[in-house]
């Protein structure tokens, strides 16, 4: 494809007679070069002479989406329906999962492929997936996940996190299993609740740091521990980061400990996270008993926040749709966001921080030289796309000029 024709782009904003902000759009033609980047942006009335084109037919272009917290190895997609089994607590759930993932191992590539295709159809061109590495499954899931991801390399990029779902210290073989995973295709190191699961915060965190530095990889740490336990864990990790010169290589996934501390502490700690260049990657809880972490406070302090689906349709929950745009809508609904700017700005949580307009309504994306990666969808603007997201909404992913048409 040399040209993307008749694509709707957000250009500015205006205020109507009621004082309500409205997003303005226009139709353009975009030339895509051989490297998958934008070479020209011209008004649609200026028809390109090259016939190798794709007609967007007036659909809105948004930055391609990212799912920054996923578990491709756990989904039931492509298998017969089954609901989740009840579990009394996290440890019981993990024990059930250990048994189940062994039984599911033979369908790992099939199930992961089904989830990847669902993401591509929804407009996702980057997936960060955690893959269980443990004494029960070994590296089998890693191999299957990598095969599934590599089949779609024209349409997406990925991170694979070697994830010790059953703890780092509880099984003596875990450090060597994680080393093997990082040698065999995992691109990042995971960690899980050094307090709640490993029961030894200091040693668990230090071993995680030792492994990360051994392989020069970043760390994505699942932290479900709430209140002071989770808060202490994060503060202690930042202390180790300072001691080991590891700034800019940490993500805290979930970080539920942030929800159980005072507003003042949240604001102070958000500044520390920013100073250490720590990302927060989370999902939006469904249960009304689950507190949402202070995403707005983190964002105001300049902390990068990304939203993912976590697992969807797996042993943990049958409900999650697997649509990151729906997660953004849920976030806006839970936090009372209703205005054009609030809805429009929230898109950044699934676009790696990119939005078509600045917070003041000034054009900033796409520009000549940018990667030609878009989601095309039926909406008048990004605020409508967020607020009125629908599972039946037709979307087309374009990744570096490659059109994904399997939807």
C-alpha positions as CSV (number, residue, x, y, z in Angstrom):
1,X,0.0,0.0,0.0
2,X,1.4,3.4,-1.0
3,X,-1.6,5.5,0.0
4,X,-4.2,5.5,2.7
5,X,-7.1,7.5,1.2
6,X,-10.1,9.3,2.7
7,X,-9.1,8.9,6.3
8,X,-10.6,11.1,9.0
9,X,-8.1,12.8,11.3
10,X,-8.7,15.0,14.3
11,X,-7.4,18.5,13.6
12,X,-8.6,20.9,16.4
13,X,-11.4,21.6,18.8
14,X,-14.1,24.3,19.0
15,X,-16.6,25.4,21.6
16,X,-20.3,25.4,20.8
17,X,-22.9,27.9,22.0
18,X,-23.4,26.0,25.3
19,X,-19.7,26.1,26.2
20,X,-19.2,22.5,25.3
21,X,-15.9,21.4,23.6
22,X,-16.3,19.6,20.3
23,X,-13.5,17.9,18.3
24,X,-13.1,18.9,14.7
25,X,-12.0,16.5,12.0
26,X,-11.1,16.6,8.3
27,X,-10.5,14.0,5.6
28,X,-7.0,13.4,4.3
29,X,-4.8,11.1,2.1
30,X,-1.6,9.7,3.6
31,X,1.3,8.4,1.6
32,X,3.1,5.5,3.2
33,X,6.8,4.8,2.3
34,X,8.5,1.5,1.9
35,X,9.7,1.6,5.5
36,X,6.1,1.8,6.8
37,X,6.3,5.5,7.7
38,X,4.1,8.5,6.7
39,X,5.7,10.3,3.7
40,X,2.9,12.8,3.0
41,X,-0.3,14.1,4.5
42,X,-2.5,15.9,1.9
43,X,-6.2,17.0,1.8
44,X,-8.5,14.4,0.3
45,X,-9.4,16.7,-2.6
46,X,-5.8,16.3,-3.8
47,X,-6.1,12.8,-5.3
48,X,-2.9,10.7,-5.4
49,X,-1.8,9.5,-8.8
50,X,-0.6,6.1,-7.5
51,X,-3.4,3.5,-7.6
52,X,-1.9,1.2,-5.0
53,X,-4.1,2.5,-2.2
54,X,-6.5,1.6,0.5
55,X,-9.8,3.6,0.9
56,X,-10.7,4.2,4.5
57,X,-14.1,5.6,3.4
58,X,-14.1,8.4,5.9
59,X,-13.3,6.2,9.0
60,X,-11.6,7.8,11.9
61,X,-7.9,7.0,12.4
62,X,-6.6,6.6,15.9
63,X,-3.1,5.5,17.0
64,X,-2.8,1.7,17.1
65,X,-3.6,0.2,20.5
66,X,-1.4,-1.7,22.9
67,X,-2.3,-4.3,25.5
68,X,0.4,-3.8,28.1
69,X,-0.8,-6.5,30.6
70,X,-1.8,-9.9,29.1
71,X,-1.5,-13.6,29.7
72,X,-1.6,-15.3,26.4
73,X,-0.9,-18.7,27.9
74,X,-4.0,-18.8,30.1
75,X,-7.0,-18.2,27.9
76,X,-9.7,-20.7,27.1
77,X,-10.4,-19.1,23.7
78,X,-10.9,-21.7,20.9
79,X,-11.9,-24.4,23.5
80,X,-15.3,-25.5,24.7
81,X,-17.1,-23.1,27.1
82,X,-16.4,-23.5,30.8
83,X,-16.9,-21.1,33.7
84,X,-14.3,-20.4,36.4
85,X,-14.0,-22.7,39.5
86,X,-14.4,-20.9,42.8
87,X,-11.3,-20.4,44.9
88,X,-11.0,-19.2,48.6
89,X,-7.9,-17.1,48.0
90,X,-5.0,-16.4,45.7
91,X,-2.9,-19.3,46.7
92,X,-5.7,-21.8,46.1
93,X,-6.3,-20.2,42.7
94,X,-2.6,-20.6,41.9
95,X,-2.7,-24.3,42.9
96,X,-5.7,-24.9,40.6
97,X,-4.0,-23.1,37.8
98,X,-0.8,-25.1,38.1
99,X,-2.8,-28.3,37.6
100,X,-4.8,-26.8,34.8
101,X,-2.0,-25.3,32.7
102,X,-0.3,-28.7,32.4
103,X,-3.5,-30.1,30.9
104,X,-3.9,-27.1,28.6
105,X,-0.3,-27.2,27.4
106,X,-1.0,-29.2,24.2
107,X,-3.3,-26.4,22.9
108,X,-1.1,-23.5,23.9
109,X,-0.3,-22.2,20.4
110,X,-3.9,-22.7,19.2
111,X,-5.3,-20.7,22.2
112,X,-2.8,-18.0,22.1
113,X,-3.3,-17.6,18.3
114,X,-7.1,-17.1,18.9
115,X,-6.4,-14.4,21.4
116,X,-3.8,-12.7,19.2
117,X,-6.3,-12.6,16.3
118,X,-8.9,-11.1,18.5
119,X,-6.5,-8.4,19.5
120,X,-5.5,-7.7,15.9
121,X,-9.2,-7.4,15.0
122,X,-9.7,-4.9,17.8
123,X,-6.8,-2.7,16.6
124,X,-3.9,-3.9,18.9
125,X,-0.4,-3.9,17.4
126,X,1.6,-4.5,20.5
127,X,1.1,-7.1,23.3
128,X,3.0,-7.5,26.5
129,X,2.3,-11.0,27.6
130,X,3.3,-12.7,30.9
131,X,4.1,-16.4,30.4
132,X,4.2,-18.7,33.3
133,X,7.6,-20.2,34.0
134,X,7.3,-22.7,36.8
135,X,8.2,-26.3,37.8
136,X,4.9,-27.6,36.5
137,X,5.0,-26.3,33.0
138,X,8.7,-25.6,32.5
139,X,9.3,-23.6,29.3
140,X,6.6,-25.3,27.1
141,X,4.2,-22.3,27.3
142,X,7.1,-19.9,26.3
143,X,7.8,-21.9,23.2
144,X,4.1,-22.1,22.1
145,X,3.5,-18.4,22.8
146,X,6.6,-17.3,20.8
147,X,5.5,-19.4,17.8
148,X,2.0,-17.9,17.9
149,X,3.3,-14.3,18.2
150,X,5.9,-14.8,15.4
151,X,3.2,-16.0,13.0
152,X,1.8,-12.4,13.1
153,X,5.0,-10.5,13.0
154,X,3.8,-8.3,10.1
155,X,1.1,-6.9,12.3
156,X,2.4,-6.6,15.9
157,X,5.4,-6.3,18.2
158,X,5.6,-7.9,21.6
159,X,7.3,-8.3,24.9
160,X,7.4,-11.7,26.6
161,X,7.7,-11.5,30.4
162,X,9.1,-14.7,32.1
163,X,6.6,-14.8,34.9
164,X,7.2,-16.8,38.1
165,X,3.4,-17.2,38.9
166,X,4.1,-19.6,41.7
167,X,6.8,-17.6,43.4
168,X,10.5,-17.1,43.0
169,X,11.7,-18.6,46.4
170,X,9.2,-21.4,47.0
171,X,10.8,-23.7,44.4
172,X,14.6,-24.0,44.3
173,X,14.7,-24.7,40.5
174,X,13.0,-21.3,39.7
175,X,16.1,-19.1,39.2
176,X,17.5,-21.5,36.7
177,X,14.2,-21.9,34.9
178,X,13.9,-18.1,34.6
179,X,17.5,-18.0,33.3
180,X,16.6,-20.6,30.7
181,X,13.5,-18.6,29.7
182,X,15.5,-15.4,29.2
183,X,17.9,-17.4,27.0
184,X,15.1,-18.9,25.0
185,X,13.0,-15.9,23.9
186,X,11.6,-14.1,27.0
187,X,12.5,-10.4,26.7
188,X,11.7,-9.3,30.2
189,X,11.8,-10.7,33.8
190,X,8.6,-10.9,35.9
191,X,8.0,-11.1,39.6
192,X,5.1,-11.7,41.9
193,X,4.1,-10.5,45.4
194,X,7.4,-10.9,47.3
195,X,5.4,-10.5,50.5
196,X,2.2,-12.4,49.9
197,X,3.6,-15.3,47.9
198,X,7.3,-15.6,48.6
199,X,6.9,-14.4,52.2
200,X,10.4,-12.8,52.1
201,X,10.3,-9.4,50.5
202,X,14.0,-8.5,50.8
203,X,15.4,-11.8,49.4
204,X,12.8,-12.1,46.7
205,X,13.5,-8.6,45.4
206,X,17.2,-8.9,45.6
207,X,17.2,-12.2,43.6
208,X,14.9,-10.5,41.0
209,X,17.4,-7.7,40.7
210,X,20.4,-10.1,40.4
211,X,18.6,-12.0,37.6
212,X,17.6,-8.8,35.8
213,X,21.2,-7.4,35.9
214,X,22.6,-10.8,34.8
215,X,20.6,-10.7,31.6
216,X,20.3,-6.9,31.3
217,X,16.5,-7.0,31.0
218,X,13.7,-4.8,32.5
219,X,11.5,-6.1,35.3
220,X,7.6,-6.2,35.3
221,X,6.5,-7.0,38.8
222,X,2.9,-8.2,39.6
223,X,1.9,-6.6,42.9
224,X,-1.5,-7.7,44.2
225,X,-0.6,-7.2,47.9
226,X,-2.7,-4.3,49.2
227,X,-2.2,-1.6,51.8
228,X,1.1,-1.2,53.6
229,X,2.5,-4.6,52.4
230,X,2.3,-3.6,48.8
231,X,3.4,-0.1,49.5
232,X,6.4,-1.3,51.5
233,X,7.4,-3.7,48.7
234,X,7.4,-0.9,46.1
235,X,9.4,1.5,48.3
236,X,12.0,-1.3,49.0
237,X,12.4,-2.0,45.3
238,X,13.0,1.7,44.6
239,X,15.7,1.6,47.3
240,X,17.4,-1.4,45.5
241,X,17.0,0.5,42.2
242,X,19.0,3.4,43.7
243,X,21.7,1.1,45.0
244,X,22.0,-1.0,41.8
245,X,21.7,1.9,39.3
246,X,18.6,0.3,37.7
247,X,16.5,3.4,37.0
248,X,14.2,3.3,34.0
249,X,13.8,-0.5,33.8
250,X,10.8,-1.1,36.1
251,X,7.1,-1.6,35.7
252,X,4.7,-2.3,38.5
253,X,1.7,-4.3,37.3
254,X,-1.5,-3.7,39.3
255,X,0.3,-2.0,42.2
256,X,-2.8,-2.4,44.4
257,X,-0.8,-1.2,47.4
258,X,-1.3,2.3,46.0
259,X,-5.0,2.1,46.6
260,X,-4.7,1.6,50.3
261,X,-2.7,4.6,51.3
262,X,-3.7,8.2,52.0
263,X,-4.0,10.7,49.2
264,X,-1.0,12.6,50.5
265,X,1.2,9.5,50.4
266,X,-0.1,8.7,46.9
267,X,1.0,12.1,45.7
268,X,4.4,11.9,47.3
269,X,5.0,8.3,46.0
270,X,3.9,9.2,42.5
271,X,6.7,11.8,42.4
272,X,9.1,9.1,43.5
273,X,7.9,6.7,40.8
274,X,8.4,9.5,38.2
275,X,11.9,10.2,39.5
276,X,12.8,6.5,39.1
277,X,11.1,6.3,35.7
278,X,8.8,3.5,36.8
279,X,5.8,2.6,34.7
280,X,2.4,1.5,36.2
281,X,0.6,-1.2,34.1
282,X,-2.8,-2.3,35.3
283,X,-6.3,-3.4,34.4
284,X,-9.6,-2.0,35.4
285,X,-11.3,-4.1,38.2
286,X,-14.8,-5.4,37.6
287,X,-15.7,-6.1,41.2
288,X,-17.2,-3.2,43.2
289,X,-15.1,-4.4,46.1
290,X,-11.8,-3.7,44.2
291,X,-10.5,-0.2,44.6
292,X,-9.0,1.5,41.6
293,X,-5.5,2.6,41.9
294,X,-5.0,6.4,41.7
295,X,-4.4,6.6,37.9
296,X,-5.3,10.3,37.6
297,X,-2.8,11.2,40.4
298,X,-0.1,9.1,38.7
299,X,-0.7,10.7,35.4
300,X,-0.7,14.2,36.8
301,X,2.8,13.5,38.2
302,X,4.0,12.4,34.8
303,X,4.1,8.6,35.6
304,X,3.5,6.5,32.5
305,X,0.4,4.4,33.0
306,X,-0.8,1.7,30.6
307,X,-3.9,-0.4,30.7
308,X,-4.3,-4.0,29.6
309,X,-6.9,-6.7,29.6
310,X,-5.0,-9.0,32.0
311,X,-6.4,-12.4,31.3
312,X,-9.7,-12.8,29.5
313,X,-11.9,-15.8,29.4
314,X,-9.6,-18.0,31.5
315,X,-9.6,-19.8,34.9
316,X,-9.7,-16.4,36.7
317,X,-12.8,-14.9,35.0
318,X,-15.2,-15.7,32.2
319,X,-16.2,-12.0,31.7
320,X,-13.4,-9.9,30.3
321,X,-14.0,-9.2,26.6
322,X,-10.4,-8.8,25.5
323,X,-10.9,-5.3,24.1
324,X,-8.5,-2.6,25.5
325,X,-10.8,0.2,24.3
326,X,-13.6,-1.2,26.4
327,X,-11.2,-1.0,29.4
328,X,-10.6,2.7,28.7
329,X,-14.4,3.2,28.7
330,X,-14.7,1.4,32.0
331,X,-12.0,3.6,33.5
332,X,-13.8,6.7,32.4
333,X,-17.1,5.5,33.7
334,X,-15.6,4.5,37.1
335,X,-13.8,7.8,37.5
336,X,-16.7,10.0,36.3
337,X,-15.1,11.3,33.1
338,X,-17.7,12.8,30.7
339,X,-16.3,15.8,28.9
340,X,-14.8,15.7,25.4
341,X,-11.3,16.4,26.7
342,X,-11.5,13.9,29.5
343,X,-12.7,11.1,27.2
344,X,-10.2,12.1,24.5
345,X,-7.2,12.2,26.8
346,X,-8.0,8.8,28.3
347,X,-7.2,7.1,25.0
348,X,-3.5,7.5,25.8
349,X,-3.7,4.6,28.3
350,X,-3.9,2.2,25.4
351,X,-1.8,4.1,22.8
352,X,1.5,4.3,24.6
353,X,0.7,7.9,25.5
354,X,-0.1,9.1,22.0
355,X,-3.3,11.1,21.3
356,X,-4.2,12.9,18.1
357,X,-4.7,16.3,19.9
358,X,-2.9,17.8,22.8
359,X,-4.8,18.4,26.1
360,X,-5.5,21.9,24.8
361,X,-6.9,20.6,21.5
362,X,-3.9,21.3,19.3
363,X,-3.0,18.9,16.4
364,X,-0.1,16.6,17.2
365,X,-0.7,13.2,15.5
366,X,0.0,11.9,12.9
367,X,2.9,13.7,11.4
368,X,5.2,13.1,8.4
369,X,7.8,10.6,9.6
370,X,5.6,8.9,12.1
371,X,5.1,5.1,11.9
372,X,2.1,4.3,9.8
373,X,0.2,2.4,12.4
374,X,-3.5,3.1,12.9
375,X,-6.8,1.8,14.0
376,X,-9.6,2.7,11.5
377,X,-13.1,2.7,13.1
378,X,-16.6,4.2,12.7
379,X,-16.6,7.2,15.1
380,X,-16.7,11.0,14.7
381,X,-13.8,11.5,17.1
382,X,-11.8,9.7,19.8
383,X,-14.1,10.8,22.6
384,X,-17.0,9.1,20.9
385,X,-14.8,6.0,20.2
386,X,-14.1,5.8,24.0
387,X,-17.6,6.5,25.3
388,X,-19.6,4.5,22.8
389,X,-17.3,1.6,22.2
390,X,-19.1,-1.5,20.9
391,X,-18.1,-5.1,20.5
392,X,-19.7,-5.1,17.1
393,X,-17.8,-1.9,16.0
394,X,-15.9,-2.7,12.9
395,X,-12.2,-1.8,13.1
396,X,-9.2,-2.2,10.8
397,X,-5.6,-2.4,12.0
398,X,-2.8,-1.0,9.9
399,X,0.6,-1.8,11.3
400,X,3.6,0.0,9.6
401,X,1.5,0.1,6.4
402,X,0.4,-3.5,6.6
403,X,-3.4,-3.9,6.6
404,X,-4.8,-6.7,8.8
405,X,-7.9,-7.9,7.1
406,X,-8.8,-11.1,9.0
407,X,-11.9,-9.5,10.6
